[in-house]
Amino acid sequence: MLQQGIISRNWMLSNSSLLLVQTLWKSRLGEKILLET
């Protein structure tokens, strides 16, 4: 039971970091497009 909680918390942390990377990547991409046009 405790192990399952740890696993789900780790999954949530990795998931949120993935979302952060995605948003940063999208904003970087948007900046690049704005600079190129």
Backbone as CSV, one residue per row, in Angstrom:
resi,resn,N_x,N_y,N_z,CA_x,CA_y,CA_z,C_x,C_y,C_z
1,MET,0.832,-1.195,0.000,0.000,0.000,0.000,0.880,1.265,0.000
2,LEU,1.867,1.282,0.892,2.773,2.430,0.984,3.596,2.570,-0.296
3,GLN,4.057,1.419,-0.797,4.864,1.417,-2.024,4.058,1.985,-3.199
4,GLN,2.789,1.637,-3.253,1.929,2.120,-4.325,1.809,3.640,-4.265
5,GLY,1.708,4.184,-3.047,1.629,5.634,-2.872,2.887,6.330,-3.354
6,ILE,4.030,5.733,-3.052,5.320,6.285,-3.492,5.411,6.266,-5.020
7,ILE,4.987,5.180,-5.622,5.030,5.040,-7.076,4.130,6.097,-7.737
8,SER,2.924,6.266,-7.207,2.011,7.239,-7.802,2.528,8.668,-7.631
9,ARG,3.189,8.935,-6.482,3.744,10.275,-6.268,4.895,10.531,-7.247
10,ASN,5.744,9.514,-7.439,6.846,9.641,-8.400,6.305,9.841,-9.816
11,TRP,5.228,9.135,-10.149,4.611,9.258,-11.467,4.070,10.664,-11.668
12,MET,3.446,11.207,-10.608,2.912,12.569,-10.685,4.039,13.581,-10.880
13,LEU,5.146,13.381,-10.176,6.293,14.286,-10.296,6.881,14.236,-11.699
14,SER,7.080,13.035,-12.230,7.646,12.901,-13.567,6.671,13.447,-14.614
15,ASN,5.371,13.265,-14.370,4.348,13.763,-15.274,4.350,15.285,-15.324
16,SER,4.453,15.920,-14.148,4.448,17.383,-14.092,5.717,17.945,-14.728
17,SER,6.852,17.268,-14.546,8.093,17.736,-15.161,8.016,17.595,-16.680
18,LEU,7.353,16.541,-17.151,7.150,16.362,-18.590,6.291,17.489,-19.150
19,LEU,5.237,17.853,-18.424,4.367,18.944,-18.837,5.138,20.253,-18.889
20,LEU,5.999,20.470,-17.882,6.816,21.678,-17.827,7.747,21.756,-19.026
21,VAL,8.386,20.630,-19.343,9.284,20.573,-20.495,8.504,20.852,-21.783
22,GLN,7.316,20.278,-21.896,6.485,20.488,-23.088,6.113,21.952,-23.255
23,THR,5.692,22.598,-22.165,5.300,24.006,-22.246,6.502,24.888,-22.574
24,LEU,7.645,24.582,-21.967,8.867,25.343,-22.262,9.256,25.163,-23.726
25,TRP,9.176,23.944,-24.209,9.524,23.638,-25.602,8.589,24.367,-26.563
26,LYS,7.295,24.390,-26.240,6.308,25.068,-27.086,6.555,26.571,-27.113
27,SER,6.884,27.149,-25.946,7.148,28.588,-25.895,8.436,28.933,-26.653
28,ARG,9.436,28.062,-26.536,10.685,28.260,-27.281,10.391,28.221,-28.784
29,LEU,9.563,27.263,-29.181,9.197,27.103,-30.580,8.437,28.333,-31.073
30,GLY,7.521,28.831,-30.242,6.763,30.033,-30.583,7.659,31.243,-30.739
31,GLU,8.635,31.381,-29.853,9.597,32.486,-29.939,10.389,32.412,-31.231
32,LYS,10.821,31.203,-31.580,11.596,30.979,-32.797,10.788,31.398,-34.030
33,ILE,9.513,31.008,-34.049,8.636,31.347,-35.172,8.443,32.863,-35.256
34,LEU,8.248,33.498,-34.094,8.069,34.946,-34.059,9.318,35.672,-34.544
35,LEU,10.482,35.168,-34.152,11.746,35.789,-34.561,11.993,35.608,-36.055
36,GLU,11.604,34.464,-36.585,11.857,34.179,-38.002,10.944,34.949,-38.934
37,THR,9.742,35.265,-38.499,8.794,35.977,-39.365,9.000,37.477,-39.322
